């Protein structure tokens, strides 16, 4: 079943089989364009279906070399106010987290993304536009089973009061729980938990926009950042007030966006995660540190598919024949 609220990939009509997850891609290519929030440069993205086990790959069509940039944690080279990926040839793509969050939230495994600029378009500062594009194109169920990363032992990273961890769970999906605390009354203390189930991301998380503080704008621009930022693609806070005339999309839009970022950053592990993510004051740096720690501790996780469920169902059918 496909739709804006996500995708369940179900093999029906087999006794005892239940839900079996297969890899997915898009039915047809989709196109979008916009400015990068930090570079201020306009870019056009052509998002194409890809074969099984391709993963999410970016291809810079504005460069002479067509070497792909794989969306994987060990290719992350910058985490300041966004996640940048760089391949061995030096080609990079910035601010990938909102796009990757939409891929994870909508259940997409394999895509080739052709882009003619250094940064993905920020769109409205959320993942909603990407989710809508994927919904309109439709998802194609592929022949290979989806691989999950099953968390076996807790992996935790810390930096002062900030921390993030992944822990085992009996569930086959990722559960996220996070808490943030800011002095400004516009944010205050917010916390939220959710299961990354089909439907819930597009409904409850995708709309949440990135946010920043008016006091930091000039400093960021002097650093070469936020050149494409505006009230059209970010929530801006000045003191205890939200500057955007339309206000917030939800009272807790800030923590929802932090969960959105976490979904995108955790996709860089290389596959959907079956486990529990918990964090306090999460950010791109902490999330990437967690992904790298996970990949550096192979005994703390394992690959998993639904092959065993298929074998069990086949045995049950044979026994009842």
C-alpha positions as CSV (number, residue, x, y, z in Angstrom):
1,X,0.0,0.0,0.0
2,X,1.5,3.4,-1.0
3,X,0.5,6.9,-0.2
4,X,1.6,10.2,1.3
5,X,1.5,8.6,4.7
6,X,4.2,6.1,3.8
7,X,4.4,2.6,2.6
8,X,3.8,-0.9,4.0
9,X,5.4,-3.5,1.8
10,X,3.2,-6.6,2.5
11,X,3.3,-10.0,0.9
12,X,-0.3,-11.2,1.4
13,X,-2.1,-14.4,0.9
14,X,0.5,-16.6,2.7
15,X,-0.5,-18.2,6.0
16,X,1.7,-17.1,8.9
17,X,3.8,-14.7,6.8
18,X,2.6,-11.4,8.1
19,X,4.5,-8.3,7.0
20,X,7.6,-8.9,4.9
21,X,9.7,-5.9,3.9
22,X,11.1,-5.6,0.4
23,X,13.4,-2.9,-0.9
24,X,11.7,0.0,-2.7
25,X,12.4,2.7,-5.3
26,X,10.3,5.3,-7.1
27,X,7.9,4.4,-9.9
28,X,9.0,7.4,-12.0
29,X,11.7,10.2,-11.7
30,X,10.7,13.4,-10.0
31,X,12.3,16.9,-10.3
32,X,12.6,19.8,-7.9
33,X,14.7,22.9,-7.7
34,X,15.5,25.6,-5.2
35,X,18.2,27.4,-3.3
36,X,20.6,25.9,-0.8
37,X,20.1,27.4,2.7
38,X,23.8,27.9,3.3
39,X,25.4,28.3,-0.1
40,X,22.5,30.4,-1.5
41,X,23.1,28.7,-4.8
42,X,20.2,27.4,-6.9
43,X,20.2,23.7,-7.7
44,X,18.0,21.3,-9.7
45,X,17.5,17.7,-8.5
46,X,16.4,14.9,-10.7
47,X,15.5,12.0,-8.4
48,X,15.5,8.7,-10.3
49,X,14.6,5.1,-9.6
50,X,17.6,2.8,-8.9
51,X,18.3,-0.9,-8.8
52,X,18.2,-3.0,-5.7
53,X,21.1,-2.5,-3.3
54,X,22.0,0.8,-4.8
55,X,21.2,2.8,-1.7
56,X,20.8,6.6,-1.9
57,X,23.4,8.1,-4.2
58,X,24.0,11.7,-5.3
59,X,25.7,12.6,-8.6
60,X,27.0,16.1,-9.2
61,X,26.1,16.8,-12.8
62,X,27.8,20.2,-12.7
63,X,31.2,18.6,-12.2
64,X,33.4,16.9,-14.8
65,X,33.7,13.7,-12.8
66,X,30.5,11.7,-12.5
67,X,31.6,9.7,-9.4
68,X,28.7,9.1,-7.1
69,X,28.5,10.3,-3.5
70,X,27.0,7.5,-1.4
71,X,24.8,8.4,1.6
72,X,26.7,6.7,4.3
73,X,28.1,7.8,7.7
74,X,31.7,7.4,6.9
75,X,31.3,9.8,4.0
76,X,30.2,12.7,6.3
77,X,32.8,15.5,6.3
78,X,30.9,18.4,7.8
79,X,28.2,18.6,10.5
80,X,28.0,22.3,11.2
81,X,24.4,23.3,10.9
82,X,23.8,20.5,8.4
83,X,25.3,17.2,7.1
84,X,27.7,17.2,4.1
85,X,28.8,14.1,2.3
86,X,32.1,13.9,0.3
87,X,33.4,11.0,-1.8
88,X,37.0,9.9,-2.4
89,X,37.4,12.2,-5.4
90,X,36.5,15.2,-3.4
91,X,33.0,15.8,-4.8
92,X,30.5,16.8,-2.0
93,X,26.9,17.5,-1.4
94,X,25.6,19.6,1.5
95,X,22.5,19.7,3.7
96,X,21.3,16.2,2.8
97,X,19.4,15.5,6.1
98,X,15.9,16.7,5.1
99,X,16.0,14.8,1.9
100,X,17.3,11.6,3.6
101,X,14.7,12.0,6.3
102,X,12.0,11.9,3.7
103,X,13.5,8.8,2.1
104,X,13.6,7.0,5.4
105,X,10.2,8.2,6.5
106,X,8.5,7.2,3.2
107,X,10.4,3.9,3.1
108,X,12.6,4.5,0.1
109,X,15.8,2.4,-0.2
110,X,17.3,3.0,-3.6
111,X,17.6,6.3,-5.5
112,X,20.0,8.1,-7.9
113,X,19.9,11.8,-7.3
114,X,21.3,13.9,-10.1
115,X,22.0,17.5,-8.8
116,X,23.7,20.4,-10.6
117,X,24.9,22.3,-7.5
118,X,26.8,21.8,-4.2
119,X,23.8,21.7,-1.9
120,X,20.3,20.2,-1.9
121,X,17.5,22.7,-2.1
122,X,16.1,23.7,1.3
123,X,12.6,24.1,0.0
124,X,10.4,25.2,2.9
125,X,12.9,24.1,5.5
126,X,11.2,20.8,6.2
127,X,10.8,17.4,4.5
128,X,7.2,17.9,3.4
129,X,7.9,18.8,-0.3
130,X,10.1,15.7,-0.8
131,X,7.4,13.5,0.8
132,X,4.8,15.0,-1.5
133,X,7.0,14.4,-4.6
134,X,7.6,10.7,-3.5
135,X,3.9,10.3,-2.9
136,X,3.0,11.6,-6.4
137,X,5.6,9.4,-8.1
138,X,4.5,6.3,-6.2
139,X,6.8,3.6,-4.7
140,X,7.9,0.5,-6.6
141,X,8.3,-2.7,-4.7
142,X,11.5,-4.4,-5.7
143,X,12.5,-8.1,-5.7
144,X,15.2,-8.0,-3.0
145,X,14.4,-8.1,0.7
146,X,15.1,-5.0,2.7
147,X,18.0,-5.3,5.1
148,X,17.7,-3.9,8.6
149,X,20.4,-3.0,11.1
150,X,19.3,-4.8,14.3
151,X,20.8,-3.2,17.5
152,X,22.2,-5.9,19.8
153,X,24.0,-3.8,22.4
154,X,23.7,-0.2,23.5
155,X,26.0,2.3,21.8
156,X,26.2,5.7,23.4
157,X,28.1,8.9,22.7
158,X,28.4,12.1,24.9
159,X,29.7,15.6,24.7
160,X,29.1,17.5,27.9
161,X,25.4,17.6,28.7
162,X,24.6,16.3,25.2
163,X,24.2,12.6,24.6
164,X,22.7,10.1,22.1
165,X,22.4,6.4,22.2
166,X,21.0,3.4,20.3
167,X,19.6,0.5,22.3
168,X,18.1,-2.9,21.5
169,X,14.4,-3.2,20.9
170,X,12.1,-6.2,20.1
171,X,10.5,-4.0,17.4
172,X,11.4,-4.1,13.7
173,X,11.3,-0.4,13.4
174,X,13.2,2.6,14.8
175,X,11.7,4.3,17.9
176,X,13.0,7.8,18.6
177,X,12.8,9.8,21.8
178,X,14.5,13.2,22.3
179,X,14.5,16.2,24.6
180,X,15.7,19.7,24.0
181,X,16.1,22.7,26.4
182,X,16.6,26.3,25.4
183,X,16.6,29.5,27.5
184,X,14.3,31.3,25.1
185,X,10.6,31.0,26.0
186,X,9.8,30.5,22.3
187,X,11.2,27.0,22.7
188,X,11.7,26.2,26.4
189,X,11.8,22.5,27.2
190,X,10.3,20.1,24.6
191,X,10.4,16.3,24.3
192,X,8.8,13.8,22.0
193,X,8.8,10.1,21.2
194,X,7.6,8.3,18.0
195,X,7.9,5.1,16.1
196,X,9.1,5.4,12.5
197,X,6.1,3.7,11.1
198,X,4.6,4.1,7.7
199,X,2.3,7.1,7.9
200,X,3.6,8.7,11.1
201,X,6.6,10.5,9.7
202,X,4.7,12.2,6.9
203,X,1.8,13.1,9.2
204,X,3.6,14.1,12.4
205,X,7.2,15.1,11.5
206,X,7.8,16.0,7.9
207,X,6.2,19.4,8.2
208,X,8.5,20.7,10.9
209,X,10.9,23.4,9.7
210,X,14.5,24.0,10.6
211,X,15.1,26.9,13.0
212,X,17.7,29.5,14.0
213,X,18.2,32.7,16.0
214,X,18.2,36.2,14.6
215,X,21.3,37.1,16.7
216,X,23.3,34.5,14.8
217,X,22.4,35.6,11.2
218,X,25.3,38.0,10.5
219,X,27.9,35.8,12.1
220,X,26.7,32.8,10.0
221,X,26.8,34.8,6.8
222,X,30.3,36.0,7.6
223,X,31.2,32.3,7.9
224,X,29.7,31.6,4.5
225,X,26.6,30.0,5.9
226,X,22.9,30.9,5.8
227,X,23.3,32.8,2.5
228,X,20.0,31.3,1.3
229,X,18.2,31.4,4.5
230,X,14.9,33.4,4.9
231,X,11.6,33.4,6.6
232,X,10.4,31.3,3.7
233,X,12.6,28.3,4.7
234,X,13.3,28.6,8.4
235,X,11.7,29.5,11.7
236,X,13.6,32.5,13.1
237,X,13.6,33.3,16.8
238,X,14.4,36.8,18.2
239,X,14.6,36.9,22.0
240,X,11.4,35.1,23.1
241,X,9.5,35.6,20.0
242,X,9.0,33.8,16.7
243,X,9.6,36.3,13.9
244,X,7.8,34.4,11.1
245,X,4.4,36.2,10.6
246,X,2.5,32.9,10.2
247,X,3.9,31.6,13.5
248,X,4.6,27.9,14.1
249,X,3.0,24.9,12.4
250,X,2.7,23.2,15.8
251,X,3.6,24.4,19.4
252,X,6.4,21.8,19.5
253,X,7.7,22.2,16.0
254,X,11.2,22.5,17.3
255,X,11.5,19.1,18.8
256,X,9.7,17.6,15.8
257,X,12.4,19.1,13.6
258,X,15.1,17.6,15.8
259,X,13.5,14.2,15.3
260,X,13.3,14.9,11.5
261,X,17.0,15.6,11.5
262,X,17.7,12.5,13.5
263,X,15.8,10.3,11.0
264,X,17.8,11.7,8.2
265,X,21.2,11.4,10.0
266,X,20.5,7.9,11.2
267,X,19.8,6.8,7.6
268,X,23.5,7.2,7.0
269,X,24.0,4.0,8.9
270,X,23.3,2.4,5.6
271,X,19.9,0.7,6.3
272,X,16.8,1.2,8.4
273,X,17.6,0.6,12.1
274,X,15.6,-1.7,14.3
275,X,16.2,-0.3,17.8
276,X,15.6,2.6,20.2
277,X,17.2,6.1,19.6
278,X,17.3,8.4,22.6
279,X,19.0,11.8,22.8
280,X,19.3,15.0,24.8
281,X,20.1,18.2,22.9
282,X,20.6,16.2,19.7
283,X,22.3,17.7,16.6
284,X,24.0,16.6,13.4
285,X,27.4,16.3,15.1
286,X,26.1,14.1,17.8
287,X,24.0,12.0,15.4
288,X,27.0,11.4,13.1
289,X,29.2,10.6,16.1
290,X,26.6,8.0,17.1
291,X,26.4,6.5,13.6
292,X,30.2,6.2,13.4
293,X,30.4,4.7,16.8
294,X,27.8,2.1,15.7
295,X,29.7,1.2,12.6
296,X,32.9,1.0,14.6
297,X,31.4,-1.6,16.9
298,X,30.2,-4.4,14.6
299,X,29.4,-6.7,17.6
300,X,26.7,-4.3,18.7
301,X,24.5,-4.9,15.7
302,X,23.8,-7.3,12.9
303,X,22.2,-7.4,9.5
304,X,18.7,-8.8,9.3
305,X,16.0,-9.5,6.7
306,X,12.6,-11.2,6.7
307,X,14.0,-14.3,5.0
308,X,13.4,-16.4,8.1
309,X,9.8,-15.3,8.2
310,X,9.4,-16.4,4.5
311,X,11.0,-19.8,5.3
312,X,8.7,-20.3,8.3
313,X,5.6,-19.5,6.3
314,X,6.7,-21.9,3.5
315,X,7.1,-24.7,6.0
316,X,3.7,-24.0,7.5
317,X,2.1,-24.1,4.1
318,X,3.9,-27.3,3.2
319,X,2.8,-28.9,6.5
320,X,-0.8,-27.9,6.0
321,X,-0.9,-29.1,2.3
